[in-house]
Amino acid sequence: MELRRLGLVVHGGKRRAIEAAKGLTAWAGEHGIDVAEIDVWSPDEHGHLRIEHSPPGTFDLVVTIGGDGTFLRGVAVAQASNSPILGVNVGRVGFLTEVEPEHLIEALNAVMANEALEERRLTLTMRSSRPLRIPKELGALLHYERGPTTEPPEVRADAAQETGWGIGMDVTALNDVVFEKLTRDRQASVAVYVGSRHFVSYSADALIIATPTGSTAYSFAAGGPVVSPRAQVLVFTPVAAHMVFDRSLIVAADELVSVRVLERSGQVSMSIDGRIVGVLDPGDWVSVYARPTEVRMLRLQEPDFFGRVRDRFGLVDAAAAAADGDSPVAHIPSTPKPDDMKHVHIPTPTFEAWTWPRTEPLDR
């Protein structure tokens, strides 16, 4: 891949991130590559964290150096110019980021040599009944209870208001869109529509619309399922709903999920990937749907999603199962796939796998 201009998103509060950024800048200078650092952390005059809706120019690659939160902010920058994104991990979890700081230059060289793999992930956007805003009188409350807010998203230049369809908002969500009660003493009462059909109305603490990537974040903590990032679906999960039906709903990626605040509900805050971007009043509605273009994440090796889930969540085998024998790390036959399985995606393991047929006798 030819690299002429890099977008750089750095967590300035982490020393390792700052040092890694200096190393990247020096490497770019040696190769004649322009680097533009994008500030997504400094607050504006209203106290909102800035989100670069239209970063200056376009980038051949966006690099984030920080944790998953930094990566999520970089996704919006990458999507704005349809650039691939590479995440460097100096955070605690590292679910989305892959490269360690000491391997950053090695990773950049691999990108230039076309040796990196591209993984595409579904993202969300939205239309709303009106432009999103955070009332000035509620800014301090939201900041006190939930941390920094971000500036409300702008109206997309290519999606002006259409009769009945609302206003297209400049939003990119890699993880989730969350509707949450604004204060602790008033529930969020909302009607949920799938496609054009009213599905059910909830009185709940929150409602989460997640991508497969976001299925391991807030949705999982609320009892939602873990979904392979290769799946093209949306996951809708209610949080502490006052009703018997409080299960997650999985819909196809080309289906529309709309949320309307009921007339006697309390106000509802809305967040994108953990950042509060607006407050909805009774009668307001928002439609959430998949973006036409997916985010392009660069990897140095084929992703091992389920291995990462096992490691990050510290999954332990059932004691009864462990007593009945050890489990190999992976299973992949050594012979070519049969014709009826040629369409099945089986990643190549980077570690020793169990192959079939076995060469050693089974221990009876």
Stockholm file with secondary structure:
# STOCKHOLM 1.0

chainA/1-364         MELRRLGLVVHGGKRRAIEAAKGLTAWAGEHGIDVAEIDVWSPDEHGHLRIEHSPPGTFDLVVTIGGDGTFLRGVAVAQASNSPILGVNVGRVGFLTEVEPEHLIEALNAVMANEALEERRLTLTMRSSRPLRIPKELGALLHYERGPTTEPPEVRADAAQETGWGIGMDVTALNDVVFEKLTRDRQASVAVYVGSRHFVSYSADALIIATPTGSTAYSFAAGGPVVSPRAQVLVFTPVAAHMVFDRSLIVAADELVSVRVLERSGQVSMSIDGRIVGVLDPGDWVSVYARPTEVRMLRLQEPDFFGRVRDRFGLVDAAAAAADGDSPVAHIPSTPKPDDMKHVHIPTPTFEAWTWPRTEPLDR
#=GR chainA/1-364 SS CCCSEEEEEECTTCHHHHHHHHHHHHHHHHTTCEEEECCCSSBCTTSCBCCCSSCSSCCSEEEEEESHHHHHHHHHHHHHTTCEEEEEECSSSCSSCCBCGGGHHHHHHHHHTTCCEEEEECCEEEEESSCCCCCHHHHHHHHHHHCCBBCCCCBCTTCCCBTTTBEEEEEEESSEEEEEESSTTSCEEEEEEETTEEEEEEEESEEEEECTGGGGTHHHHTTCCCCCTTSCEEEEEEESCSSSCCCCEEEETTSCEEEEECTTSCCEEEEETTEEEEEECTTCEEEEEECSSCEEEEESSCCCHHHHHHHHTTCCCCHHHHHTCCCCSCBCCSSCCCGGGTTSCCCCCSSCCBCSSCSSCCCC
#=GC SS_cons         CCCSEEEEEECTTCHHHHHHHHHHHHHHHHTTCEEEECCCSSBCTTSCBCCCSSCSSCCSEEEEEESHHHHHHHHHHHHHTTCEEEEEECSSSCSSCCBCGGGHHHHHHHHHTTCCEEEEECCEEEEESSCCCCCHHHHHHHHHHHCCBBCCCCBCTTCCCBTTTBEEEEEEESSEEEEEESSTTSCEEEEEEETTEEEEEEEESEEEEECTGGGGTHHHHTTCCCCCTTSCEEEEEEESCSSSCCCCEEEETTSCEEEEECTTSCCEEEEETTEEEEEECTTCEEEEEECSSCEEEEESSCCCHHHHHHHHTTCCCCHHHHHTCCCCSCBCCSSCCCGGGTTSCCCCCSSCCBCSSCSSCCCC
//
